[in-house]
Amino acid sequence: MSFRLRPTTAALFRFLEGADEVRPVEALGRVTDLAELPALAMPGIVQTDRANENKLTSRGRAFGTDLALTGIDQVVDGVTDHTRLARDVTVRAFVDWKIENHNNGDNGVLCVRGKSIIASDPELQLYGLEMERIDANNLRMRARWQDKLGTQAVLAGAAFLKPPGFFHVAVTRRWNTTTDILVRYYVNEILIGEETIAAAGDIGEGFGGTLIIGARNSSNPLVGFTDWMPLDSVIDHISIEGDEMSAEELRTDYRRQAVHFVEGGALLRAYIPPGDTWNPNPDSLVQRWIAAEGDGIGDGLAEANRLRDDFLPDRAYGNPLARWEFITGLAPGPSDSVQTRRD
């Protein structure tokens, strides 16, 4: 299982391909199948063990220096530029970030939309998520984008102690005006920081549609790319959403995969009859059965907890929030945030 498709999903990559050479597909077909960078290798598939509670699905892709992926927006139902999001956006991923393979001060880009960092190129950066190694145990997460003049937004980001194994990262951006942009940073289910940006708010148009995962373009054309992820870092899945996801929804999605799916699998393993063979190989039939059935049980647990925690108007989002507005006779404004609609 991976992130669920939402009404505002612009792109979702699950990295479930069966062989290294198979190009990763975008779940909605809105981005071309991802390809390796010119003259470089395709990031390899990494099998993950469902019996290990730090692992979340059966496959991911391993990134590092000279290992990144790129795709371009394509037309779906007569519409193109699905990832051209110059206002509200959320970028989130489950990642195993090998901090030991970076030096202090090194940056690594998970995802960036737009290949340029110079004003003369029409394909400016609309959004992105990068992480910087502070020291052997701590990282700093930052959003990135450019305005229409090519000016790079300057963000402080948010520092955090790197969790072990796979963890969930998310950055949300709410565009209010060109001088009022709210950026929030999440690790697992915790809001670790936020900042308001008053400059570089007239965000570029991003013509061209290039999406890069694992690096970004360099200002030096001879270098080509820079800010690679640390060697052997794994992205399990990554999504781009065309809205500012609420803290409650991000928490629910994280707990669905990292907590409730694990609980579902553990419950099934507990009911294996004594003496039956247990095979920890994630491709074995028993593991596949437990993974699928466990995810189903976990999904039910997640939904029950979502209704318990987020049903009332002060924490609702998505369709439940719209239903509360209908019941109370309120209509949201076109630019109202989730919090404004709740209030």
Secondary structure as UniProt FT lines:
FT   TURN            7..8
FT   STRAND          9..13
FT   TURN            20..21
FT   TURN            27..28
FT   STRAND          35..36
FT   TURN            38..39
FT   STRAND          45..47
FT   TURN            50..51
FT   TURN            53..54
FT   STRAND          59..64
FT   TURN            65..66
FT   STRAND          69..73
FT   TURN            77..78
FT   TURN            82..83
FT   STRAND          89..96
FT   HELIX           99..101
FT   TURN            104..105
FT   STRAND          107..113
FT   TURN            119..120
FT   STRAND          127..133
FT   STRAND          138..143
FT   STRAND          146..147
FT   TURN            148..149
FT   STRAND          158..161
FT   STRAND          167..177
FT   TURN            178..179
FT   STRAND          180..187
FT   TURN            188..189
FT   STRAND          190..197
FT   TURN            207..208
FT   STRAND          210..213
FT   STRAND          216..217
FT   TURN            221..223
FT   STRAND          225..226
FT   TURN            231..232
FT   STRAND          233..241
FT   HELIX           247..255
FT   HELIX           256..260
FT   HELIX           261..270
FT   TURN            274..275
FT   TURN            282..283
FT   HELIX           285..310
FT   TURN            313..315
FT   HELIX           318..328
FT   TURN            334..335
FT   HELIX           338..342
//
